[in-house]
Amino acid sequence: MDKLVTKPFERWAHKAGLTDADLLAAIEDLAQGKGAADLGKHLWKLRVARMGGGKRGGFRTVLAYVKDTRAIFLHGFGKNESDTTSPSELVALQLEGKALLSMSQDELGAAIQARILRVLLEERNHGKQDQEGGA
């Protein structure tokens, strides 16, 4: 299964202090039907726990998801920033998700190579990435 983040989402997640392990755990929760809201057209809203806190006061993420195939984080926000996604944001996210989910493996590889998308890795965390000189 492809597990990815978009570049804008990656920047947001880094500022929020979320690690790849946090995001992979959220995908696992979604696969098990835990704490996810179906926004339609393969778009899901998931809660992700804030460091040192729980999911209720944590972050909200929006991802494009097809079970056992592909999960791509598109958007994130703190509960204190917004509790919902506006109708126009939802349409834009649905269009972005549809385009990304329909990419072939070759197109996906090109997007990863161009750093438009990044693959989530089990052992990767942002603290290590900073120490190693990552983005």
N, C-alpha and C positions, 0 to 999 in steps of 0.2 A: 504494500500500500504506500502510495506517495503521501508524505506528510511535509507540508511546506508553509512558508510565510512569504508574504509580499514585502518588498523593500520598505514601504511606508509603515506597515505593521511591525516589521522588525525594529525600526527606529523607535516606535512607540513602546514596544515591549522592553527594549533596552532601558529606556528612561523609567519605565514602571518597575524595573528590577525583576522581570519575569525571565526564567530560564527556559531552555528547550525542554527540560524535564517537566516543568510546570505545564507547558503547552501540550506535551505528549500525554500527560496525565489527563488533561481536559479532553483530548481526543478519545482516550480510553473510556472516560465517563460518558461521552456522547455515544460511543459504540455500545455501551451497556444501558443506554437510555436514562442516564442519571443527570438531572438538572439542566436539561437542554430545552430550548423553545424553538419549534419549527417555524421559521419565517416564510416558508414557501420557496419553491424553485431551487431546492437543494441548499438553501441558506439556513443556518442555525445560529442561535444566540446561546452562548455558554458562559457560565460563571467560572472565574478562575480566582483562586484564593490569593489574597494579598499576603506578602511575607509577614509572618507573625500574626496573621489574622485568619478569619474564615472566609468562606465564599460569599456570605450574605453582604459583607461590607467591602468586598473585593472589587475585582474588575469584571467587566462584561466584554466578551469578544464575539465577533461575528465571523463565521467561516463558511466556506463552500465545502460541501461534504457529500460524497457518495460512498456508502458503506463498503468496506473492504477494497476500495479503489483509490480514492484520493480525498485528502483533507487539506484545505488551504486557508490559513488565517488571513482575513482581509482588513479587519477593523477592530480597534479596541478602545475602551474608555473606562474611566473610573465611575463607580456608582454615584459619586458626588458630582461628577460632570454632567451626567445625563442618565435617565433611567430607561429611555426608549430611543429608538431610531426613527427619524422623521420619515414620512412617506416618500419624499424625494430621495433621501439617503438610501432607503430600502430598495427603490427601483435601481439606483446606480450600483448598489452592491450586488443585486440580483444579476444585472447585466455583466458586471465584472466577474462574478462567480461563474456564470454560464460560459463566458469566454475561456476562463482558466480551466474549468472542468472538461471542456471539449477539446483541449489541446492534445495532440498526439504526443507520444513519448519523445519523438525527435524535437517537436516544438517546445516541449517542457525542458528538454536538455539544453536547447538554445537559450531559453529564458533563464535557466540556472547559470549557464555560462556567462550571460550578459548581466548577471546579478539583479535581475528583475525579481526573481524568486530565489529562496534559499531553502535547502533541505534541513529539516529538524533532525538533530543528532542526539542520541541518548546521553552521551557523556559530555556534551557541550553545555557550558553555562557562561553567562556574560562576564563574570568575574575573571574566569580563566581567559576568555577571549580578549579582554582588555589587557591582561598581563602579557599575552602573546602578541600584542600589536594588531589585533583584529579590528574590524570596523565598528 
